[in-house]
Amino acid sequence: MRKKNDFAVTMIPIRFIISITVLAAILLLVGVGLRNFSITSAENQVRIECKSLESKLFTMLGSGIARNVDEFNVGEGTKRTLTLTLPDSLKYLSFGVDPDIDNNGVLETGLTMNGSSIFYQVSGGSKHVFWLEEKYCFREGKYSNNKWIINGEGQGYILTSGGKITLIFELIQKNHETYILIHATDKINP
């Protein structure tokens, strides 16, 4: 008759626990890697859209004609209608303002560096900024008296959702200063 090996019998549960632990660690690493990849991929998508937007607006600034918003019955300024494809995990994309200056998740409007910037953040990621040349002065628009004007004293525009977004950018002039007016009003009040 064969002799029973007690050591081998006691090692089976230990080997099983070790195998489960190793498998759990591998699955955890794969999960963390996929999460980091999705954050990096979303940030890269927004970065590419911002670079494309910057180059299209550069052309408008270089060869466009600005409309004086203080005059009535004048033609439109040079416009660009651009469609942005943004990730669903977008927390915000702002033109001319850092909407979360305190990094507390509460979005506020205003202007940063005379509106010559683009800020964005995706869920799980950090805040990113494009500092643009001074000629890129973004302003949020407001439709009043059958024309688009600067909203209030001037503030940036903040997008808070992803997907396909179409925005109209118009070259305007006010008090001999040239601005890029965004034909939209965000839901964030000053």
N, C-alpha and C positions, 0 to 999 in steps of 0.2 A: 504494500500500500504506500502511496505517496505521502510524504510529509507536508503538512500545511505550512506555508510561509507567511507568518503573521506580519512581518515587515511589509511585504508586498500588499497585503490586504489593507493595512493602515495608510499606505501611500496613495491609494486610489482616490479617496476624497480630497486629499491635499493637492494632488495633480489636477483634479477637476476644478478646484477653487482657483488655482494658479492659472489654468487655461481660461476660465471665465474672466479673471482679472485682466489678463493680457488682452483678451478680445475686447473688453470694455474700454481699456486704455487706447487701443487702436481705433475703435469707433469714435471715441471722444476726440482724438486727434484729427480724424477725418472730418468730423462735424465742425470743429473749430476752423480747420483749413477751408472748408466750403463757405462758412460764414465770412471769413476774411476775404475770400475770393469774390464773393458777391458784393461786399462793401467796396473793394478796390475796383471791381468792374463798374459799379454804379458811379463812383467818383470819376472814373476815366470817361464814362459816357457824358457826364456833365461837362468835364473839362474840354472834350472834343467839341461839344455844342458851343461852348463859350468861345473857343478859338475860331470856329467858323463864323460865329456872330461878329466877333471883333474884326475879322477881315472884310466881311460884307459891309459893316458900318464904316470902316476905314475908307472904302471906295466912295460911300455916300458923303462922308465928310470932305474928301478931297475934291470931288467934282459936283457936289450938290448945291442947290440953291435953298437958302433959308427963308422961311416965311416969317414976317414980322407979326407976332401975335397981338400987338397993340393996335394994329390997323385993321379996319373993317374992309370987307369986299376986296381982299387980296387973294391971289391964287394960293394953292397949296405949296408947301415946301417939298423938297425931294423926300420920297418915302421909300421904305423897304418893308415888305411884308415877309416875315420870316416864321417858319414853323420849326419849333424845337421839339425834339423827342427826348423826353426826360424820364428817368427811372421812377418807378412807383415809390421807392424808398426815399425820395427827395423830401427833406425837411423844409428847405427854402432855397430859392435862387433869387438874389436881389440885385437890382441895378441902381448904383449910386448910393447905397446905404448898407451899413453893417447892422442888420436887424436884431442881432443877438449880441450886443456889445458886452454884456455882462456874462455871457455864456450860461444863462440860467433857463433857457428855453422859452422865455417870454419875448415875443417879437415886437419891436418898436420901429416906427418910421422916423424919418429925418434925412439928413445928408451926411456923407462921409467924404472928406477930401473933395469938396465941391462936386460930388457926384461922379467922379472919375474912377469908378471901381465896380467890380462884380464879385459878390460873395455867394458862396453856396455851401450846403452841408447835406449829407445823406444820413439816414438813420444808422447809428453805430459808428459813423465816421467822424472825422474832425472837420473843423471849419477851414475852408479854402478861400483864397482871395486872388483876384487878378487886379493888379494896380495898372491902370491904363494911363495913356498920355492925357494931359490936361484938356485937350480938345474933345475928349469923350465926356461930356457932362450930361448925365442922364437925369430926366425929370419925369415924374408921373403926370399923366395927362388927366384932364377932366373935360367932359363934353358940356359946353355951355353956350347958349345963343347960337346954335347951329355951327359951332366950330370947336376944335380942341384947343384948350389953353393949359397953362401950367396949373396944377392943383395947389391951391393955397400959395404960401410963400416959396414953395419948392420943396419937394421931397422925393425920395427914391421910390422905386416900384419893387414890390416883393411878391414873388410867386410862392405858393405853399403847397402845390400838388404836382405830381408827375403826370406822364402821359404825353399826348401830342398837344402842344400849346401853340397857337398862332398869335403873334404880336405884330403890331404895326409901329414902326419907328419913323418919326418925321423930323426933319431938320428945321428948327425954328430959331428965331432971333427975338430977344427981348432986351431992351436997353443996351443995344449994340453988343450983346453977348450971345454966342451961338450955343444951342442946346440940342440934345437928342430927346425929343418928346415921345413917350410911350403912350399910345392910344389905349389906355386902360386905367382903371382905378382899382387898387387892391382893397382888401377888406380890413386893412389895419389902419386905424385912425390915429392922427397925431395926438 
